[in-house]
């Protein structure tokens, strides 16, 4: 089953606990946290106290995407925060393999992300065999509500081929402009984890579950 990861960046921050509860009972769902530091990307989002509150209140696994210049710092300071998946950017890491090994001590799942202009070739076979998830950004990181960049399809297909040839087991996650209009094609290309923000949350609360299911029911 394809995992759907609603991006909390698009939810109602003033009523976040109620937003989280609206997905109660939905299977194969993660909550996606876009964590920005104001340096790696211009925006600033969730800090440590808010992250810890979300993981405590969440009925689902928390998937943290770190758009930060110092993922090593966050990996250490949030190791007891209850995060399920910790994804960092290859563009921000000084030594990706060393960081992956350290993160695996404290996090059940470790992911690595690439920006739209970063080639899949930046991810070595060693990295692909070590990680649990590869996040393909189909928009420029830092802002929600952007349009999907079709070049992501080729990256997903390339990663799916590498996953098979290496005998690796990483999930292929896609973030940016995901809707019911491209979900089927993304899954067909090899994606098995779809992040969706505006598409899920820009509707009434009683419709959130329907929006989630529309991304994997064809």
N, C-alpha and C positions, 0 to 999 in steps of 0.2 A: 504493500500500500504506500502511495506517495505521502510523504509528510508535508503538511502545510504549516508554515511558520508565520502567523500574523505579526507584523512589525508594530510594536507598541509605540513607535515614534509617531504613528498616525492616530493613536487613540486619544480619548479625552483625559488629559493628565489630571484634571481636578476630580475625576471620578474613576481613577484607575482601578481600584479594587472591584467596583461594579463591572468595569469593562472586562477584567480577568474572569469574573464569575460567569459572564455571559457565554463562555465557551465550555462550561462544565459538562462533562459527558462526551465531548467530542474526542474521537480516537485519532491516533497518529497526528498529533498537533503539538508543536513547540511554540513558545513565545519568543520572538526575536527581539533582542535588545541592541539597538544601534548606539554604541558607546563612542562618542566623539570628544576630542580633547581641545579643540580650537586651534590645533597646530598641524596635525596631519591632514585635517580637513578644517574648513573655516568655522563650522558650527560647534557648539558645546551642548552636550545632552546629559545623560544620566551620570550622577556621581555615585560614590560608594554607598552612602546611606540609602538612596533610592533603590539601587540594585538589590541590596540585601532585603529591603521590604518587599520588593516584587517577588523574589524567590521564595520568601516565606508565605506570601499570600497566593502564589500561583498554584493552580491545580495541575499544571502541566510542566514539562521540562523547560528550562530557560536556556536559550541559545544566544550567547553574547558575541556580537561582532565588534571587535575592537578596531576602530579607525583612529589609532593613536600612534605617536612617534616612539613610545617606550612600552611596548607590550610586555616586556619582562617585568616592569614595575607592577602592572595590573595583574599579571599572572601570580605574583607573590602576594600582593595585598588583598586579593579577592579569593584566595584559595579556600577560605572557609565560608564563602558567601552563598553556596548552594547552586552555583552555575553548573549546568550539565555539559554544554559544549562551549569551548573557548576558541574563537576564530580570530587570528591575527593576519595582518597583511604582509605578504612576502616583501613588499616594497619598504616596509618599516623595520624589518628584522636584520640584525647584524649577522646572525648565524641561525638560520631557520631550524636546522636539525638539532642543534643544542637546545633551542627554545622548545621545540616539540618534545624532546625527551624530558625536559624539566616540567613542562605543563602536564605531561601524562602521569606524573606522580600524584597530582592533586585533582585532575579533571577527568571524568569518565570518557569524554570525547574531546578531541583536539582537531581544529580545522585551520586551513590556510586559505587566504583570499587573494584574488588578483583583480586589479583595476581593468577597465575596458581597454586601455592601451598597453597593458602588460601581456606578453605572449605566454601561452601555456608552457613553452620551452624553459621559462624561468623556474618551473617546478621540476626538479630532478626526479629520476626514478626512485631514488632513495627517499625523498620527501613523500612522493605519492604512495609508497608502500608503508610509510610510517603514520600518515595522518588518517583520521576517521572521516574527514569531510573536506571537500574543496568548494569554496564559494566563488562562483563566477559573477562578478558585478556587471550587470547589464545596463547600468547608469553610472555616472561619475559619483563616487562616494561623497557624502556630506550633506545632501539635501533630499528630502522625500518628495514624492509626487512627480518625478521626472518620467519621460517617455522611454520605453524599451528600445535598446540598441540591438538591431538584428544580428550584428556580428557575434553576439554571444552564442548563437546556434552552432557556429563552427567550433568554438572553444568547447562547448558541451560534447559535441560529437568526438572531438579529438581526445578529450578526457575519458569518454566512455570506451574508446578503443584502447587507450593506455591502461585503463583499469582492467580490461579483459586480458590484454597481453601480459601484464605484470602479475596477474592473479591477485590484484589489490582489492580492497573492500571499502574504499572511501565512498561516502555519499557525494553526489554532485548537487550542490545547492545553487539556486539562481535568485538574485536579488535585484529588483529594479524594474518597474513597469509591468509586473506580472498581473495578468487578468485572465478572465475566462476566454478571451480572444486568442491568447497564445499558449495557454497552459498545456493543451493537448500536444502541440508541436514541441514544446519544451520537454515534456515527458517522453515523447517519441524519440527525441534526440539523445536522451540518456539521463535527464535530470530526474532525481527522485526526492527532492526537497525544495519546495517553492516558497519563497518569502513574498508576502503581499501585505502592503500597508494600506494605502488609500483605497484600493479595491475592496478590502474587507471592512474597513472602519467608516468609510464615507457612505453610510446607510444607517437605517435604524437598528438599534441594539438587538431587537428580536429577529433581525435578518442576518446577523453575523454568521451563524452556523450554516445557513443556506449559501452564503457567499463562499465559505470555506469549502463546502462540498462541491460547489460548482467548478472548482479548480481541478477536481479529480474524478468527476462523474460525467462521462461522455456518452 
